[in-house]
Amino acid sequence: MAGGPGGDAFGDMPFVIGAGVNQDRDLIVMTQRGTLYAQPNLACPELDRFNAEAVGLRYDAPSTGRRLVRATKQCRDRLAGEGIDLSAYNTTENAADFADLRKALGIHRWNVYGYSYGTDLGLTYLRRHPQGIRSLAIDSVVPPQIVSLPWTWDSAQEGIDTIFAACAAQPACRTRYPNLSRTLTQQVRRLEAHPLTVTAQPPAGGAPVKVVLDGGALVNLLVGNAVPAIDVPAALDELAHGNPERFARARAAGATPVIGEFAYGLTQSVACSEWVPGYSQADLLAAGRRAFPGWPDSVLAQAPQLPFQHEACRVWNVPDRTAVQRVTTVSNVPSLVLSGTFDAKTGARWGAYAARTLFRSTTVLIPGIGHWVVPQSPCAASVLTSFLTRPTAPDTRCVAGLTPKPFTIVPALEKS
């Protein structure tokens, strides 16, 4: 079960195959309703084009928000004009599709693996359609009963703080990059007050593009793991000394999206019916202030990775489904719960939180890994394959010796 919501499950196959899950069993991958290769496909080229332009705009400026909302409405109007019922694209229906697929294929029991939004989906599937599920593995966990816009700030704080703590635990990193939390706060405040406009080449190549780095852009590059975690202390130090190149190149990557690949229509339908209702913009800001006191309100008013989502949901206009979706999954089905300590999208503690009511679960924490653990960690991949063989007793011995990789150390720069 792919992430997003809206990700291309077929495009994820090389990563899952690389983990070895199909060495001695079949791997079944289904594109979720509304995503690439599904009919209809809820792609939003309007939002792809906005995202390409947005790298050259202030991340959290009201004018940027208006552009985002306009593109969202254009996509909604087009899809609705094609006769598509956008309220049908939700996690309940998504889970029912997988239950139907098992029956259609004539499979008595199967194992289920999901990452990111796929864990929200997997836990919903287990709750509503437990029959036929031999085991459930969830990676980078989004508990259905807790996910909301304010929740994203909790995860951001946990992931970023854990990266900084890991640097402090390595003598070379601690000596070279002291007080990273203070450095980050200073840079968020500085860039929010005086955004940088620079030219940077996208990592994938192509012509250089104009990018704007404000406080919100910096935070979202960190949350999105756009700069590898081992490079974050060096990137922040360079930024503080007048060299924004690592962050600028990471921001420039957004200038070249594959138009129509990601199903933003599914993203909006799920977020607006299941994640946004019940919490106000004031609640979101309060959560941001608790997580990062001292940061500007203009940064904290936008949920990490989901800016201007309240405004977008007003134009997307789908019914509130929180009453049926914000429900805890309680199960005796053997489960594996995987989290990476550096995950700032879905904080690692939420894996243990979900596992409290999965009574035959094994919880595994992988140090030094960010969002979507299995493709990044050979140990996590081996734990997953052993879990598929013995769901109640996976081999987790490799975890004990794991530590975060050494952080990148660069020569000290004079402050410009």
N, C-alpha and C positions, 0 to 999 in steps of 0.2 A: 504494500500500500504506500504510494508515493506521497511526498509532502506538498506543501503549498499553502492552502489548497490551490490546485491549478497546475501542478507540475506534470511533466510528461513521464509517465511510468516506463514507457518503452526506452526512453533515453537514459533511464537509470539502470537498465539491465546490465551493462558492462560492469558497473560498480558492484552489483549484487553477485554477478557471476564471478567477479574477481575475488570475492570473499569465500568462494568455494561451496556455496550452499547447494549447488546442483551436482556435486561430484557423484553422489550415489542416490539421488532422488530427482524427481521432476521439479522444475521451477515454472510456476504459472504466474504470468503477469497480465493484469487487466488494466487498461486505461480507464480511469474513473469517468463517470458521466460528466459531459461538458468539456473534457480536456482534449488535447491533440489526438486526432484519429477517431474520436467519438463523433457520433452524429446526434444532435448538432454539436459543433465545437464552439465553446463560449470564449473564444479568443477576442481580445480587444486591441486591434491595431491602433486605435485611437490612444490607448494608454501606453502602448509601446512607443509611439511617436512622442508622447508627452515625456516619458522617461528619458528618451534620448536627448530632448531639449533641456530637461531639468538639471543635467549636470552643469549647465551654464547659468543656473538660477540659484538664488538663495534657497536653501532647503526648506526652511520653515516660514518664509515670508507669506503674508496673506495673499499677495498677488500670485505666488506659486500655487497656493491652495486653490485659488479660483480657477486657475488653468487645469489643475488636476480634477476638480469637480466638473468642469465643463467637458473634459475628455470622458469622464465616467458617465455623464449623462448622455453623451453622444453614443457611447457603446450600448448603454441600456436601451435607449430609444431604438437603435438599429436592431438589437436582438429581440426586443418586444415586438417591433414591427414585423419581424419574421415569424411571429406567432409562438415564440418560445415562452413557456411559463417559468420565469426565473425563480419562483418560490419552490419549484420542484427540485432545485439543486441545493441539497442540504445533506447533512451527515446521516440522518435517518434513512433517506432514500439511497444514499451512496452505500451504506452498510447492507441494505436489502439487496442491492445489485450483486454483492459478493456472495450473499447467502443463496441467491438464485443461481449464480454461476456454478457453485459447488453441486447443486442438484442437477443442473443442465449437463454437467460433465460426468455425472454418475459417480462422483467420488464420495466414499463413505465418511472419511475423516481426512482433514488436512491440517498443516501447520500454517500459521499466519504470521507474517513479519511486516511491520510498518515503521516508518521513521517520520519525525516531525508531525505535521498534520496527520500523517498516516497512523500515528499513535492515538490521536483523538478518534479517528475513524475506527481503528482496530479495537479500542476499548468500547466504543459504541456498538460495534459488531458483536463483540463478546457478550455484552449486556443484553442485546436484543435477540441475537441468534446464536446461542451457545452450542446448539446441536451441531455436531460435525466438526467442531474445533478441537483438534488433538492438543495443540499448544499455541500460545501467543507470545511473540517476541516484539517488544516495543523499544525503540531506539530514539533518544532525544524527546522526552515525554511531554505531551500536552494533555493534562488531565481534563476531560470534558467538563467536569463539575467546577473547575476553577478558572478556565481560560477566559480572559477579558482584556480590554485595553490596559487598565491599570496593572494587571498581572505582568505585562511586558517589562515594566520598569523593575520589578523584583528580579526577573531573570537577568536583565542587563546588569544590574548591580552585582549579582552573584558572579556572573561570568567575568566581568571586568576586574572585580576585587580579587578573584582567584588567580587571574593572570598576574596581577601586581604582587600578590603574596608569593607566588611561585618565583618571581624575580627576586624578591627579598630573601628567599631561601637559598638562592645561588650566590655565593660570595662575590663572584665577578660581576654579576648583574646588580646586586645590591650596592656595591661600591661605585659602579659606573653610573647607575641610574637610581639614585636615592629619591624618595618622596614622589613616586610616580603618581599617586593619587592627587597630590597637590599640583604637580605639573599638568595633569589632565584638566583639572578644574581651571587652572590659569589659562590654558589654551582654548577651552570651550568658551570661557568668558571673553577672551581677547578676540577670537574669530567671530563670535556673535556680535560684538561691538564694531569690529572692523574686518569684514570678510575679505579673504584673499581671492583675487582673480588671477589665475595663472593659465598657461598653456601646457598641456600634458599629452603624451602619446598613450593611447589605449594599450594595455598589456598585450592584447591579441594582435597589435600592429595597426597599420593604417595611418591616416593623416592625424597630426596633433589636433586637439580640440580645446576650446576654452572651458575651464571648469571653475566653479566658485566653491570655496571652502568656507562655510560658516560653522558656528558651533553645532548646529543640528546635523550638518553633513558629517562632521568629524565623529560625532557620537554614533551615527548610523553606520559608518564605515567600520567602527569597532564592533558594534553589535552584530553586523553582518559578516564578520570575519573576513572582510575584504582585504585587510592586511594580515598576513599569517601571524598567529599569536607570538611566535618566537621573535618576530620583528617588531612587535608593538612598542617595547621600551625604546628601542633605537629610533623608531619612527617618531615617537613623541618627543624625544630629546632633539632630534634633527629639526622638527617643527618649531620647538622652542628657541632654536638657534637660527631660525630663518630659512630652513630648508624643508619645504613641504612636499618634496617630490614623491615619497612613498604614498602619502595620502592622496596627492593629486592624481597619480597614475591609477590608483584604486578607484577614485571617483570617475576618471575618464572611461573606465571599463563599461560604465552604464550607457555610454554614448552610442554603442553598437549592438543593440538588442536584435535578436532574431524575431522579425515581425511575425506575430501570429503564433508563436510557439507556446507561450504561457497562457493559460486560460484564466484571465483576470475576472471573467464573468463568474466562474465558480468561486474564486476568492471573495468577491463582493457578496455573493449570495450567502455563503457560509458566514463570513464575518458579520454581515449586517443583520442576520437572523439569529446568530448564536453567540457571538463574542461581544458585540457592541451594546445591545440593550441592557438596561438596568444600572448602568454606570454613566454618570454625567461627565462633561468635560472638566468640571471642578474636581470630581473624584480622580480623574486621570492626572491632573496637575498636582493634587495632593500626594498621590503615589510617587510621582516624579520627585517632589520635594523631599519626601521621606528617604528615597533611594540616594539622591544626590543633592544634599543641601548645599546652597551656594551657587548652584548652576542657574543660569537665566531662565525665567519663566517661559520665554519664547521657545526655548529648547524643550523644557519639561512638559509643555502643553501638548506635544505631539507624541503619540505612542511610537516607540522604536519600531521601524520597518512598516508602520501603518500610519503615515502622516495624514492629517485632515480626514480621518476615517469617519468621524461623526457627520461631517458635512457631506462626504461621499455617500453615506448610507441614507441620508435624507433624499437624495435623488435616486438611489438604487431602489428604495421603497419595496422591501419584502417584509413579510410578517415576522413578528417576534416569535422565536421557537425555543426560547431558553427554558421554558417550563418542562419540555420533553427532552431537552438536550443536556442541560446542566445537572446531570445525574451521575452519582458515583457508581462505578462498576464493581460489583462484589462477585467473586468467582473462586471456584476451586480448580479451575483448569490450570495446568502447569504453565507458568509464565516466566519469561526472562525480561528483566528491565535493565536497559543499558543507558548510561549517561556519561558525558564527557565533562570534566571539571571546568574546562575553559568555555563551555557553551553559554553565550550571552543571549541567545534567542529563547531557549527553553532551559532555564537554570537546572543544574544537576539535582538539586534537592527535590524537584518535582517528580523525579523517578521514584525516589523512596516514598514520597507522598502517595503516589498512585498505587504503589506496591502494598500499602497498609491493608487494603481490602482485596488483594489478590493472594489468597491464603496459601497457595502452593507456588510462591514466586521466589526467584533468585534475583537479587539486585546487585548489579556490577557497576562500579564507578571506575572509569578509565582516566588516569591523571594526564593532564597536558593535551587533551583532545577537545576540539570544539564541537559544533553542531554536526549531526549525522556521523556516528562513531564508527560503525562497522567498516566503511571503505577506508578510513584513516588509520585503523589500528589492527594489525595482524592478530594481536591477542584477542581483541573483541570478536574478530571473525572466527577464530578458533573456538571461542566460548560459544558463539552462536551455532556453529556446526555440531559441537558436542551436545548442545542443548537439543538440537533436532533429533539426535540419536537417543539421548536420555533426558527427557524434559524435566524429570524430577531431580536429576543429579548431574548437571553439566559440570565439565571440568573447568574450573576457574583458577587453577594454580598459576597460570601465567601472569595474573593480575598483580600478585604480591610483589614482584620485582620491578614494577613499572614506576618511572618517575618522569616528569616533564623533560623534554629535550633542553639542552643549553640554549639560553637566549642569545640573540645576535648582539655582539659587542663591537661597536665602531669607535674609532679614535675620537677623542673629545674635540668639539668645535668651539671656536670663539663665538660669543653671542654677537649677532649682527645688529 
